[in-house]
Amino acid sequence: MTEIILTGDQTSLLVSATDGVVIADSLGNVIVRLPPKISEEESAIIEEAKRRLASDQPRIPSSEVLARLNRLNEQAKQ
């Protein structure tokens, strides 16, 4: 694996970034885009979603959910 050592300034910028990072070469050509760090709350939501996906509980297809919502919307209009 290739290892790139950052300067102190680069490390500070990377660590303090909250909205993602774009790394470019000296000509401004984008090499990589790093997504923003996720919060602890977002991490917990992701873990819960993974847990639910791994369970054997029945799932409701999105088409069925949308159909139910459409029926409710039509009933509300009446």
C-alpha angles and dihedrals in degrees: 000000000000115000123206118194114213124214118244091259092049091049091051092050092048095047094046096046112116102173103048132276134253115205115201137175123246090276093054095254109149112242100175141351117216116203120234119274113263121235124241088254092053090046090053091050091051092049091050091050091050090049091051092047090052093052124094093230116129117261129215114228115237090238089061093047091050091048091052091048091049091051091050091048091052091048091050090054092056 
